[in-house]
Amino acid sequence: MSDSSLASVAQRYFDLRLADNPLAATAYGIAGHDDRLPDPSREGDRGRLAHLAETRDALAGIDPALLEGQDRITHSMLDRLVRDETGAITAALHEVGAGASIAGVVSRMLSGVPNVNLDGERRSRDYLARLAGLGDYFDAALERYRIAGSEGRHQTRHGVLASIGQLDDYLAGPLDDDPLLRPEPSGVDARQWREAAAGVVERRVRPALARWRSVLETELLPEARPDERVGVCHVPEGEAGYLAAARQFTTTDLTPEEIHRIGLDAVERLREEFAELGAKALGTSDVDEVFSRLRGDASLRYERAAEILADVTGALRRAEAALPEAFLEYDIAPCEVRTVPEAAAKGSTLAYYTVPALDESRPGTHWVNTYEPRTRTRYEYEALAFHESVPGHHLQFALGQTLGDLPLFRRFSYFTAFGEGWGLYTERLADEMGLYSGNLARLGMVSFDAWRACRLVVDTGMHAFGWSRGEAIAFMRDHTALSEVNIANEVDRYIAWPGQALAYMIGRRHIGELRERARGELGAAFDLRHFHDRVLSSGSIPLETMTGVVEDWIAERRAA
């Protein structure tokens, strides 16, 4: 089978993926899909499964033993993507994921849909068409919840209540400030366009979300699972679904029991670092006292949102200036810092990242949650900045978009264990590079490490071993310095998005282990900049594929 045949399969997979998820096409800056929305129904899932089966059958006709280099990686990635995406769609855990976190349907739409650049008449017109379809989209997604409920697959009570609260806040907000009206069009009459968009939101979107609110309260809440049964192990087919989610997000075959133990061991080791840095930054090595100070000392909290933005932006600029110490020189898209939209901020995480548009119409963006700044601690946001922007996700994704010799799907594919593992790895790398402003910010780094270690424990605890929401919150309170509001938001995210939180620490461990293996085998021939280049220069890849990439690099360096 020729390389061109594999290239055709890869391009066909990507075309089908964009057709199934037009919001992703818009985020990537790929034209032709900006007027549409995905189909959230079960019928839509059947179509996606058929598309994946088409790719699977095409791959079966290509012998990977005849492929070399990047083609071999492309084949293995497509094989993994098809298997994992098929498992995730079949498991349909999102059917029981109602909530106000970033994983929630409403949060994703209110944040994702307006994240566009309307530079021209076509895009401005397409945005209005997409808005017009949002009402039907929300109705279809709500019907999916109702069907799941009829099969005994119920939402969680806390998730439903959080969704109701989010919708109450949204529906009570003035139309002029609706997040869906945030984009600024160009090339059209802006006033006329805004009036048209406001009319669509008022006539179609808000009534659909009012129906959501009604069904949540009258139909889904009475049947919802209590806080004692938040894990998917408490819903039909949930155990198999969680195994599929764990495989998809970690790209490993680690069992929930193994992942749980990895987390417990890491949490215990990190207590020593809390004691050491606590003595330097806070004058105490008592870990419980360190947690208490970090969590409760009002002097360690922000007063204004502008302070958060200043700290995050400053960390980003320091990292950009220091990149040559640990990375080769790359010509990549810029990164900017913006605040999470108010309508989504209350139940959202501390921060997240969106990729730059392929057509250069939009930079990479580090979204920072500044909601109620007095609840936000000063020591957390530097580690977040390094994770989400540079040298973390922005460097990773912006560099991936420059890899023009790779198939398009590889320039945009996202393996969570690779992506989030890299982000967490760079929090520690930033410390090696001297980028933290002091020991207090370094305590934030250790706290975030503990946070990700706790994720392994509480995600498996709830979804595999039946922990309650309260047990998960208590474990994180006992082993991290995260604030109460952040702990609650995080746990609710894990409840609504099973398995995703496992990827961070599993991926970070894998990268770190490969780095130490390469350093040990190469000795003086080891070069950190080239190690990082080799890890990143194939785009986002499964962990087992990364192992092969690094092994090939070690062999090349030895032979040089």
Secondary structure, DSSP 8 states (H G I E B T S, - for coil): --HHHHHHHHHHHHHHHHHH-HHHHHHHT-SS-TT-----SHHHHHHHHHHHHHHHHHHHTS-GGG--HHHHHHHHHHHHHHHHHHHHHHH-GGGG--SSSTTSHHHHHHHHTT----BSHHHHHHHHHHHHHHHHHHHHHHHHHHHHHHTT---BHHHHHHHHHHHHHHHHS-GGG-GGG----BSS-HHHHHHHHHHHIIIIIHHHHHHHHHHIIIIITTT-B-GGG-SGGGSTTHHHHHHHHHHHHHSS---HHHHHHHHHHHHHHHHHHHHHHHHHHTS---HHHHHHHHHH-GGGB-S-HHHHHHHHHHHHHHHHHHGGGTS-------EEEEE--HHHHTTS-SEEEE---TTSSS-EEEEE--SSGGGSBTTTHHHHHHHHSTTTHHHHHHHHHT-TTS-HHHHH---HHHHHHHHHHHHHHHHHTT-SSSHHHHHHHHHHHHHHHHHHHHHHHHHTT---HHHHHHHHHHH----HHHHHHHHHHHHHSTTGGGHHHHHHHHHHHHHHHHHHHHGGG--HHHHHHHHHTT-S--HHHHHHHHHHHHHHHHH-
